[in-house]
Each structure stands twice: as structure tokens, then as C-alpha cells.
Amino acid sequence: MKTEFEGLYRIRPKDYKKAARTLADAFEDYPLFSSLEYDREKRIRIMMLLFTIGMRSVQKNGAAFALSPDIDEVAGWQFVYRKKSGVSYVFYNALDIIRLANSLGARDIRKLLDIFNEVDKKISALNLPQNVAYLDTLGVKKNCQGQKRAKKLLAPVLAAFEAEQKPVFLSTNHKINVHIYEKFGFRVLKESVIKAINLPIWFMIKP
């Protein structure tokens, strides 16, 4: 799978902080994070740490892209989906554990782990194809939304997967996103609920 695409900027380690800031802005009102009972400043700080960890995780099995070095939008891909437990998803290394422990209380760390582990189990039950790729994250800064940036970000990578006849998998917690992804050729594989926070989740696959 190629990792460079015309019109896309590949996000490098030096860009992780900027990418995390963009994703924190895009997902600020996401129920998973709004359920953390902290003020906005602390919640954003926690989100940036989690998204930075996520960027490093994505780079192990795939790549992340933006439309320019400004990184006002981010798409993170695993070119071959790797099952990950809640522990491996959140705690990338010892330093991350320390940073999260300083930001989150034990209750909220346990809450996040419960959520990730529950989603992992739901994904495992889907019996996905072995070679399936995974859209790990997709976010656009609030002031850049409505400009078809997500479409420009996804189209080249999806075309490459299609040329290789490679299936692509994703999940979303927003009904409106289901209709958007359907326009890219995805279909709903299963609709479920994350019981830990009573949040709907849709698992989708293409083709």
C-alpha cells in the first residue's frame, strides 16, 4: 500500500501536536469526551494527549494525512486493521501512562478503558476480512467544515484501496455520518450501542 498521494500531506511525528489540536477541536462536543466532568480547558488538554497517542498508533500500521501542512483536517488510516485492546489503545508507552495519570483520575481512566474494550469486543464479533483497512479517525476543524475537505481527504486513499480490491472498515457515533459515508460506497454492517455511556455506534464496510 503506498503511503504518498498527490494532493495529500502525510503527517509526520513533528506534526502530531498540530494534528491533535485539530482533532480536539473537531471532536470537542463528542459524547465520549464531554462525559468527562472537567472544565473545557482540561478536557481539551486530555483530548490532545489521547489524539497524540492515537497518531503514533496509526503510524505503526498505516499513515495519517491532511490536505496541507496547515493540518486543518486529519484522516488516520490503518492499512491492515490490527485488533487492539483498550490497554494498548490508550497506554502506548510508560510515559503516556504517567501523562494520563496526571490528567485523569482513576475513575475516568477506568471509564475510557471500559469503553475501548467494549468496542473491541463488538468489532471482534463482526468477523472482519483479514486484509481489511481501517479508517481510524477523521476530523475537520470547526471553522473549516462544510468545504468538502473530508471528501478531498478520503477520495485518493479510498481509490487506492478500491484498485487493490481491499475492503475498508470504519465506525461512527453520529447518524449523519452514516449517510455521508454511504455516499463513498460504505454500507452499515451493524448498528449497536456502547453501553458504558449509552452511545450509539455504527460499524460500516466498503465494499
Number of C-alpha atoms within 10 A of each C-alpha: 10 10 12 13 12 7 13 19 18 20 23 15 11 8 15 21 15 18 29 25 21 23 27 26 19 21 20 17 11 12 13 17 17 15 13 16 10 13 9 12 8 14 20 21 14 21 19 22 22 20 21 23 19 20 28 17 20 22 17 10 15 22 22 25 26 26 20 14 16 12 22 23 24 30 25 24 25 22 25 18 21 13 12 14 16 18 13 13 16 22 19 15 10 9 10 16 14 12 14 19 13 11 16 17 11 11 9 16 16 13 17 19 19 18 18 21 17 17 21 15 13 16 15 11 9 11 8 16 13 10 13 18 25 22 20 21 19 21 22 24 18 15 10 13 14 9 10 10 18 19 13 14 20 19 11 16 21 19 12 14 18 14 9 10 11 18 20 25 22 20 22 17 19 13 11 9 13 19 13 12 18 14 11 14 12 20 18 17 15 14 13 14 15 16 12 14 14 11 14 14 18 19 20 21 21 22 13
